[in-house]
Each structure stands twice: as structure tokens, then as C-alpha cells.
Amino acid sequence: MQRRINRLIIGLFLLLLACGCQPGTEDQTLHLSGLTMGTTWSATFLPAPGGTDVVAVKQQLQQRLQQINSLMSTYDPQSELSRFNNQTGTDWFPLSAETAEVVALSLEISRLTDGAFDVSVGPLVELWGFGAEKRGATLPTAAQISDRLATVGYRNIQLRQEPPAVKKRLPRLRIDLSAIAKGYAVDALAAILQQQGIKNYLLEIGGELQISGRRHDGKAWQIAIEKPLEGVREVSTVFPLTNTALATSGNYRNFYLENGQRYAHTIDPTSGKPIRHKLASATVLDQTCARADALATALMVMGEVKGRAFCEKNRIAAYFLLHDQESIEVYASPEFQKFVAEVKP
């Protein structure tokens, strides 16, 4: 899980305009933050009607994040997921109901995207030098790619719910939830705030968001999406959003150059190679951040042409930034345009 979180610096950051006092309003906005999964988390919210014990809430949020990490981390050798990955048998492996839930959603998105999203792609990410493995002195050979491809494929994962368990058809197959677990963790934190009676909040883990209600001044939360420019931090656009989750995946900060060729961190599970197209970032709105997280990754694999067709066919609310040499093009799917248009500023 930590691989994507450590290395993928997406082009999204928050404009927490709610933090500034407005004339005639009383700003009671609260802020919490911490470290998790190799990145940071933050919560900006208005207190519950009966008041909020900030210390207790922060403790609950941090404990919940630690719990999820202990189940789904690929960096912790004792995590539930690591223990499954490290065993080479093909028998059923018992899972917690929570990990089974995330794997089930992963397989659902894999089928929906025809494998553009694939939780078994980790060995290929490692091979190309974007994981824990040290990048080799030379690019991967065709034989090395073929060897790793033989260990990849979501169709080789079987899952059952009663009792929760997973099995692999390939002894070397590994599950990596990096592209969905962070979004799932955002949803889990949102559930805690809701349980505490907190209805107006902006939750974020490494740029993935859950947005509920409004700021202290009654206005929608203002979310900025960054231009896909290397070495530059500039805003592309700002959207007023409420009652939605948002996730962004991008390639313009995590890449390397070899012999004049650019190799991005997003790997196509079919070819086993880094993607090569104009799509620099994909932002997705959805009811859950876990689903938005996975779909944003899938769209980056698909690219601008297939991704656009997929969004329009499946009514996905997506916003693309395409980088063509010095120019930046924008595509907003019909569902994205509809959602933003309906948000009262």
C-alpha cells in the first residue's frame, strides 16, 4: 500500500478557504492532522452541534488508520496482506471481513475496467523501479517483463465471503491494494466523523478526499486541481464541491528518463510496460473514495481516448488534464459537469 502513497505525488491540493474568517461569520473550524501510510492525513471540520472532543476524535482517527495499515500494508511483513502474498500455496487463506471487502471492490473495478485496474500488477511496478525494489542499471528486458506478466492477472484471484478467504491460482501472485486502500481509509475516517455527529468536513489522505456539508460560512468547499507541469505548482482550476468523494491519479511527477525516453510510474497490466499517452492526470468524483481511487488509476491506464469513452458509457464523473508538449487540454465528462453545475457555491 505504501508504494503508491510514497511515490505518487498527484496534482491535487486543497484550498481550505474555509479557514479564513469572513465578515459577519464565526469561524469555529477545527483542524486535525497526522502521518499514515507514508504520507499525511488531515481533517478540517465544524464541531458537532453538542460540541466535539478534538483529542478523542484524533485518537480514534489515528487508531483506525493503524488498523487498516495492519491489514493491508505491503510494507509491513506482518500485515494480513503481506502474509497472504508471502505464502506460495494456492489454498484458501483466511481474511478479515474488512480486507475481503476491499479485495471484492478491487475485483469489481477490475471487471468493470476490463483489467485496466488490476490489484496484482505490483510485481511489474517493482520491476520498472517504482516500488521497494531498487531500479536496475538497465531497463527491464522482454524476458523479465514476460516473467513478471506470468504472475499477474486479477482473474487468478478467487474470493469468498463466508467465511472470508482468498486464494491464488498462481503461486507467485501478489495482491497490492495501493491504488484503493488509501481511498478506503478516507471513507473509514468519514464514518467516524459521522458517528460523532460531525456533518460538515473535508477529509484528506495524500490528496484523496471525502467532502461533506459546507464550510463555516455556508459556502461549498473549494477544491483546486493542479496543472500537470513538472517542477511547477500552479492551479489549473477550482471547483466548489460538497457531499462527494474525490481521487486523482497522475503521472507528471513520478517518472524517470532513460536514453531520452520518459517512463512513468503507471504500468499497463496487459503490456507490462509504463503507459505512453497524453493523459497527465485523471480526477474522479464518486460516492466513496475507495471507488474513486481505483477508477482514477484505471483511467490513467486507459488513456485519454479509451478513458473518455469509458466515462461516457459508464456515467463516470471524471476530469482529465492532457499534456501535449507546452499546451494543456481539459476534458470534463458529462457526469462531472452535471455534478459541479448542481453544487450551490
C-alpha positions in Angstrom: 0.0 0.0 0.0 2.8 2.4 0.9 4.4 2.3 -2.6 1.8 4.4 -4.4 1.3 6.7 -1.4 5.1 7.4 -1.0 5.8 7.9 -4.7 2.7 9.2 -6.4 2.5 12.9 -5.9 -0.8 13.7 -7.6 -1.6 17.1 -8.9 -4.2 17.9 -6.4 -4.1 20.1 -3.3 -6.7 21.8 -1.2 -7.6 25.4 -1.0 -9.0 25.5 2.6 -10.7 28.8 2.1 -13.0 27.9 5.0 -10.1 28.6 7.4 -10.3 32.3 6.9 -12.8 34.4 8.8 -15.5 36.1 6.8 -17.2 39.3 7.8 -20.3 38.5 9.9 -19.4 34.9 10.4 -18.0 33.0 13.4 -15.3 30.6 12.3 -15.3 27.5 14.6 -13.4 25.4 12.0 -11.3 22.6 13.7 -8.2 21.0 12.2 -6.5 17.7 12.8 -3.6 16.1 11.0 -1.1 13.3 11.3 1.0 10.7 9.4 -0.1 7.5 7.8 0.8 5.1 5.0 3.9 7.0 4.1 2.0 10.3 3.7 -0.1 12.7 5.7 -3.8 12.9 6.6 -5.9 15.9 7.6 -9.4 16.6 8.8 -11.0 20.1 8.6 -14.5 20.2 10.1 -17.1 22.1 12.0 -17.8 20.7 15.5 -20.9 18.6 16.2 -24.0 20.6 17.5 -23.3 19.4 21.0 -19.5 20.0 20.8 -16.6 17.8 19.8 -13.8 16.3 21.9 -11.0 17.0 19.5 -8.4 14.9 21.3 -10.7 11.9 21.4 -11.6 12.2 17.8 -8.0 12.4 16.7 -7.1 9.3 18.7 -10.0 7.4 17.0 -8.9 8.5 13.6 -5.3 7.6 14.1 -6.2 4.2 15.6 -8.4 3.5 12.7 -5.6 4.2 10.2 -3.2 2.0 12.1 -5.8 -0.8 12.0 -6.2 -0.5 8.2 -2.5 -0.4 7.7 -2.0 -3.6 9.8 -4.4 -5.4 7.5 -3.5 -4.0 4.0 0.1 -2.8 4.1 2.6 -4.4 1.7 5.5 -2.8 3.6 4.6 -4.4 6.9 5.7 -8.1 6.7 3.2 -9.0 9.5 0.2 -7.4 7.8 -2.6 -9.7 6.7 -2.0 -8.9 3.1 1.8 -9.5 3.3 1.2 -12.9 4.9 -1.0 -13.9 2.1 1.5 -12.6 -0.5 4.4 -14.4 1.1 2.8 -17.8 1.1 3.2 -19.7 -2.2 0.4 -22.2 -1.6 -2.8 -22.0 -3.6 -5.2 -23.0 -0.8 -7.7 -20.7 0.7 -6.2 -18.0 3.0 -8.5 -16.6 5.8 -9.1 -12.9 5.6 -10.7 -10.3 7.8 -14.1 -9.2 6.6 -12.6 -5.7 6.0 -9.7 -6.8 3.7 -12.2 -9.1 1.9 -14.4 -6.1 1.3 -11.6 -4.1 -0.3 -10.5 -7.1 -2.4 -14.1 -7.6 -3.5 -14.4 -4.0 -4.6 -11.0 -4.3 -6.4 -12.2 -7.3 -8.4 -15.4 -5.5 -9.2 -13.5 -2.5 -10.6 -11.1 -4.8 -12.4 -14.0 -6.5 -14.2 -15.7 -3.1 -15.0 -12.5 -1.7 -16.5 -11.5 -4.9 -18.3 -8.3 -5.2 -16.3 -7.1 -1.6 -16.6 -7.3 -1.7 -12.8 -5.5 -4.8 -11.5 -4.5 -5.4 -7.9 -1.9 -8.0 -8.9 0.2 -5.5 -11.0 2.7 -4.9 -8.1 5.5 -7.1 -9.4 5.6 -5.2 -12.7 5.6 -1.8 -10.8 8.6 -3.2 -8.8 10.4 -4.4 -12.0 10.3 -0.9 -13.5 11.7 0.7 -10.4 8.7 2.4 -8.9 8.4 0.2 -5.8 10.5 -1.0 -3.0 13.0 -2.8 -5.3 16.0 -0.7 -6.4 15.8 0.3 -10.0 18.2 -1.7 -12.2 21.1 -0.2 -14.1 19.3 -1.0 -17.4 15.7 -1.1 -18.5 13.8 -4.4 -18.0 14.3 -6.9 -20.8 11.5 -8.5 -22.7 12.2 -11.8 -20.9 12.0 -10.1 -17.5 8.7 -8.4 -18.4 7.3 -11.7 -19.7 8.4 -13.5 -16.4 6.5 -10.9 -14.3 3.5 -10.9 -16.5 3.2 -14.6 -15.8 2.5 -13.7 -12.2 -0.1 -11.0 -12.9 -3.8 -11.2 -13.6 -6.9 -10.4 -11.4 -8.7 -13.4 -12.9 -6.2 -15.6 -11.0 -7.7 -14.3 -7.6 -10.6 -16.1 -6.0 -12.5 -14.6 -3.2 -15.3 -15.9 -0.9 -17.2 -14.0 1.8 -18.5 -16.8 4.1 -16.1 -17.3 5.8 -13.9 -14.5 4.2 -10.9 -16.0 2.4 -8.9 -15.5 -0.7 -6.8 -17.9 -2.9 -4.5 -17.5 -5.8 -4.2 -19.7 -8.8 -0.6 -18.7 -9.4 1.9 -19.3 -6.5 3.8 -16.1 -7.2 0.8 -13.8 -7.5 0.7 -10.9 -5.1 -2.1 -8.5 -4.2 -1.3 -4.9 -3.8 -4.1 -2.6 -2.7 -2.1 0.6 -3.1 -4.5 2.1 -5.6 -7.6 1.6 -3.5 -6.7 1.3 0.2 -5.9 4.9 0.7 -9.4 5.8 -0.6 -10.9 3.2 1.6 -9.1 4.7 4.6 -10.6 8.1 3.8 -14.1 6.5 3.8 -13.4 4.9 7.1 -12.4 8.2 8.7 -15.5 9.8 7.3 -17.6 7.1 9.1 -16.0 8.0 12.4 -16.8 11.7 12.0 -20.4 10.9 11.0 -20.7 8.7 14.2 -19.5 11.7 16.2 -22.3 13.9 14.8 -19.9 15.8 12.6 -21.6 16.6 9.3 -19.5 19.4 7.7 -16.0 18.2 6.9 -13.2 17.8 4.4 -11.1 14.7 5.0 -7.9 14.0 3.1 -5.2 11.4 2.9 -2.4 12.2 0.5 -4.8 14.1 -1.7 -7.7 11.7 -1.8 -10.8 13.4 -0.3 -14.2 12.9 1.3 -16.2 16.1 1.3 -19.4 16.6 3.3 -21.7 19.6 4.0 -20.3 23.1 3.9 -17.7 25.5 5.4 -18.5 27.7 8.4 -19.7 30.5 6.1 -22.3 28.2 4.4 -20.3 28.1 1.1 -19.2 24.9 -0.6 -15.7 23.6 0.0 -13.3 24.9 -2.6 -11.1 22.2 -4.2 -8.2 23.1 -6.5 -6.7 20.8 -9.2 -3.1 21.4 -10.1 -1.7 21.9 -13.6 0.3 18.9 -14.8 3.6 20.7 -15.0 7.0 19.4 -13.9 8.7 21.4 -11.3 5.8 23.9 -11.1 2.9 24.2 -8.6 0.1 26.1 -10.3 -3.7 25.8 -10.1 -5.5 24.6 -13.2 -9.0 25.2 -11.8 -11.0 25.4 -8.6 -14.4 23.6 -8.1 -17.0 24.1 -5.4 -17.8 20.6 -4.1 -19.9 19.1 -1.4 -21.2 15.6 -0.4 -18.8 13.6 -2.7 -15.5 11.8 -2.7 -12.7 12.7 -5.0 -9.5 11.0 -6.0 -6.8 11.9 -8.5 -4.2 9.9 -10.3 -1.3 11.4 -12.3 2.0 10.7 -14.0 3.8 14.0 -14.3 5.8 13.9 -11.1 6.7 10.3 -10.7 8.8 9.2 -13.7 12.4 8.9 -14.9 14.2 9.5 -18.2 16.3 6.8 -19.9 18.0 7.4 -23.2 15.7 10.4 -23.8 12.6 8.3 -23.2 10.2 9.1 -20.4 9.0 6.2 -18.2 6.0 6.9 -16.0 5.1 5.0 -12.8 1.7 3.8 -14.1 2.1 0.3 -15.6 -0.3 -1.2 -18.1 -1.2 -4.7 -16.7 -1.6 -6.0 -20.2 1.7 -5.0 -21.8 3.7 -4.9 -18.6 5.1 -1.6 -19.6 4.7 2.1 -18.5 1.8 3.8 -20.2 2.5 6.3 -23.0 -0.2 8.8 -23.8 -1.2 12.4 -23.3 -3.3 11.9 -20.2 -1.4 13.6 -17.3 -4.0 13.3 -14.6 -7.5 11.9 -14.0 -9.8 13.1 -11.2 -12.9 11.1 -10.3 -15.9 12.0 -8.2 -17.8 9.2 -6.6 -19.9 8.4 -3.5 -16.9 6.5 -2.0 -13.3 7.5 -2.1 -12.2 3.8 -2.5 -14.1 3.5 -5.7 -12.9 6.9 -7.0 -9.3 6.0 -6.1 -9.5 2.8 -8.1 -11.3 4.4 -11.1 -8.8 7.2 -11.3 -5.9 4.7 -11.6 -7.8 2.7 -14.2 -8.4 5.8 -16.3 -4.7 6.6 -16.2 -4.0 3.2 -17.7 -6.7 3.6 -20.4 -5.5 7.0 -21.6 -7.5 9.9 -22.9 -9.3 8.1 -25.8 -10.4 4.9 -24.1 -10.8 6.7 -20.8 -13.2 9.2 -22.3 -15.3 6.5 -23.9 -15.4 4.5 -20.7 -16.6 7.5 -18.6 -19.4 8.4 -21.1 -20.5 4.8 -21.3 -20.5 4.2 -17.6 -21.5 7.7 -16.4 -18.3 8.3 -14.5 -17.8 11.8 -13.2 -14.2 12.5 -14.4 -12.0 15.4 -15.1 -8.9 14.9 -17.4 -5.8 17.1 -17.8 -3.9 16.3 -21.0 -0.4 17.5 -21.5 0.6 17.9 -25.2 4.1 19.4 -25.2 3.6 23.0 -24.0 -0.2 23.1 -24.1 -2.8 21.7 -21.6 -6.1 20.4 -22.7 -9.1 19.7 -20.4 -11.9 17.2 -20.6 -14.8 17.0 -18.2 -17.2 14.1 -18.6 -21.0 14.9 -18.8 -21.5 13.5 -15.3 -18.7 15.7 -13.9 -20.1 18.8 -15.5 -23.6 17.9 -14.2 -22.4 17.4 -10.6 -20.4 20.6 -10.4 -23.2 22.6 -12.0 -25.7 21.4 -9.4 -23.5 22.4 -6.4 -24.6 25.7 -4.9 -21.4 27.8 -4.3 
